[in-house]
Amino acid sequence: MAGQLNVQRLDSVFRTRPDILESIHKAADSPSRVQLFNKIADFVYEQIGNPSSSGPAAKRRRVDVEPSQNGSASNAATVATSIDDVASEDILLEIKDISISIPQRKKFELCFTSKHIYARVPGTTAPVPGIVYAWKDIEYAFYLPVPEKSQVQHNYILLPQHSYFNLKSTTPSVDPLVFTVSAGAPKPGSIGGPNAGAASAVSDSYATLFHWAINKCLKAGGGDVQIVAADPSKFHSKVRQPHRPKEPAVHVKAFRGSKDGYLFFLENGILWGFKKPLMFIPLEKIAAISYTNVLQRTFNMVVEVFSGENGGDEATEDLEFAMLDQEDYGGINESYVARHKLQDRSMADRRKAKKELVENAKGKKGADDANGEGRDANGHVTEDDGMTELERAQMEAEKQLQDEEDEEEEDYDPGSDGDSDGSGTSSEGDDDDDDDDGVEDGGDDGDE
């Protein structure tokens, strides 16, 4: 086919995108361009058009939407579902103008089929590569408020396998799906598909619509996954929201490394979001909770998690979240850690060692100032005083501040030299120090 477009190959590759085909036919006005388009079509066909292609798995994964996550030999022959296969499925429901934030930040149409949920660019028919999820792969689903917004908005979070908990890598192998909806109802004409009639009965708000659609599809996909929402009666932050002061916040602001985000303490685990990489720690993966770097206004929380493949208790790893507000300690420790019977290892040997190193570096005073109740010979608060880690640290900070004030008072004594001899007689260089003593002893008042 030298000099001519390979129409058969182009049609097989771009059959779901007639707009691209039309553009190729218009642009193929020279032999060099015809040759280029034919090469592109051949390459794409080798990657996605031919299921038996032996191309590199890393390249194929970019266009496959259901790669096998199980490396066992029994599943080695599993053929991944391609974009074309998903596009050929019957759409049951489509909802327009949905703001997706992960994996891409853009407005798309969300399409529901019996096997998949995927995003689609308005005016097109093909799924967006990388935003296609099989219902059978979804392990967790959440409905959580978007923090620090003046208008009420919520995020839906769908977590497929290998998208939320990967300790050995900073980036999960699969992105979760996170999209935002407002508190209002869908706009007229924004719902389509064969199930649009049934959906209209539950379209009083985006929440009722998506809860109905997602739960229905998850159940049809064979799983028992339910959408989990934050419950302020079980956990809420003590920090007041300035933009909505009457509404309790169900999140706690924190840092993961240099990234700021929000912690949600949920019935089935702890979620940190909403920036990539989003992380969810199921309760059964949590070995213990510890509090470190306790300062006057903030503290750090370390979540010790089981890092074994099957959740074994031999190997653990620490995940640290920093700069939590002191006001949230009580809610986290009492309303969540204690209620779920999680271990508090704040006073474990390695935590104490870190604290001792910090205290020694500050050069704290010794036993001379250790007169308070519940302190040892070194002036440190003892462990068996019935206080929490934060209360101990706060008392230590107050004691250190008081010690510093006492030192300043001891160092500053302007009348010490004049009082030591009691006679008012001194060298000429000390005249300024003896002025006050001269007045008190009835000295010369003639200067006035």
Long-range contacts (C-beta under 8 A, 24 or more apart in sequence): 1-38, 3-31, 3-34, 4-34, 5-34, 5-37, 5-38, 6-38, 6-41, 6-42, 9-38, 9-41, 9-42, 9-45, 10-37, 10-41, 12-45, 12-49, 13-41, 13-44, 13-45, 13-48, 13-49, 14-41, 15-84, 16-83, 16-84, 16-87, 16-125, 16-126, 17-124, 17-125, 17-126, 19-124, 48-82, 48-83, 48-84, 49-84, 51-79, 51-82, 62-129, 62-130, 63-129, 65-116, 65-118, 65-127, 65-129, 65-132, 65-133, 65-134, 66-134, 66-137, 69-161, 69-162, 69-173, 69-174, 81-134, 83-126, 83-127, 83-129, 83-132, 86-113, 86-115, 86-116, 86-118, 86-127, 86-132, 87-125, 87-126, 87-127, 89-113, 89-114, 89-115, 89-116, 90-114, 90-194, 91-193, 91-194, 92-193, 92-194, 92-195, 93-191, 93-192, 93-193, 93-194, 93-195, 93-196, 93-199, 93-213, 94-120, 94-191, 94-192, 94-193, 95-186, 95-190, 95-191, 95-192, 95-209, 95-210, 95-213, 96-122, 96-189, 96-190, 96-191, 96-192, 97-187, 97-190, 98-179, 98-180, 98-181, 99-179, 99-180, 99-181, 100-131, 100-177, 100-178, 100-179, 100-180, 101-155, 101-178, 101-179, 101-180, 101-274, 102-175, 102-176, 102-177, 102-178, 102-274, 102-276, 102-278, 103-130, 103-131, 103-175, 103-176, 103-177, 103-276, 104-128, 104-130, 104-131, 110-179, 111-193, 112-193, 112-195, 112-213, 112-217, 114-217, 114-220, 115-221, 117-158, 117-177, 117-214, 117-217, 130-175, 131-177, 133-158, 133-160, 133-177, 134-160, 134-221, 135-217, 135-218, 135-220, 135-221, 135-222, 135-223, 136-221, 136-222, 136-223, 137-161, 138-218, 138-221, 138-223, 138-225, 139-164, 139-225, 140-164, 140-225, 140-228, 140-268, 140-269, 140-280, 140-282, 141-214, 141-218, 141-225, 141-226, 141-227, 141-228, 142-227, 142-228, 142-229, 142-264, 142-266, 142-271, 143-207, 143-210, 143-211, 143-227, 143-228, 143-229, 144-229, 144-230, 144-250, 144-251, 144-264, 144-271, 144-273, 145-230, 145-250, 145-251, 146-180, 146-274, 147-249, 147-251, 147-253, 147-262, 148-241, 148-243, 149-243, 150-243, 150-244, 151-182, 151-183, 152-182, 152-183, 152-244, 153-180, 153-181, 153-182, 153-183, 154-180, 154-181, 154-183, 154-206, 154-207, 155-179, 155-180, 155-273, 155-274, 156-180, 156-181, 156-210, 156-214, 156-227, 157-271, 157-273, 157-274, 157-278, 158-214, 159-280, 163-278, 164-278, 164-279, 164-280, 165-279, 165-280, 165-281, 165-282, 165-285, 166-277, 167-305, 167-307, 167-317, 167-319, 168-307, 170-277, 171-276, 171-277, 172-277, 175-276, 176-278, 178-273, 178-274, 178-278, 181-206, 181-207, 181-210, 182-206, 183-207, 228-266, 228-267, 228-268, 230-264, 230-266, 231-267, 234-267, 234-335, 234-339, 235-265, 235-331, 235-332, 235-335, 235-336, 236-331, 237-325, 237-327, 237-328, 237-331, 238-325, 238-327, 238-328, 238-330, 238-331, 239-325, 239-327, 239-328, 252-324, 252-325, 252-328, 252-332, 253-323, 253-324, 253-325, 254-301, 254-321, 254-322, 254-323, 254-324, 255-321, 255-322, 255-323, 256-319, 256-320, 256-321, 256-322, 263-301, 263-321, 263-324, 265-332, 265-335, 265-336, 270-303, 272-321, 279-319, 281-305, 281-319, 283-340, 283-342, 284-311, 285-311, 286-342, 287-313, 287-316, 287-343, 288-342, 288-343, 288-344, 288-345, 289-332, 289-337, 289-342, 289-343, 289-344, 289-345, 289-346, 290-344, 290-345, 290-346, 290-348, 290-351, 291-329, 291-333, 291-344, 291-346, 291-389, 291-390, 292-320, 292-346, 292-351, 292-354, 292-355, 293-322, 294-389, 294-390, 294-393, 294-394, 295-326, 295-393, 295-397, 296-326, 296-394, 296-397, 297-325, 297-326, 298-322, 298-323, 298-324, 298-325, 298-326, 299-324, 299-326, 299-329, 299-390, 299-393, 300-324, 301-332, 304-345, 326-390, 329-388, 329-390, 333-388, 346-389, 347-383, 347-389, 355-393, 359-396, 362-400, 364-400, 364-403, 365-403, 369-399, 369-403, 372-399
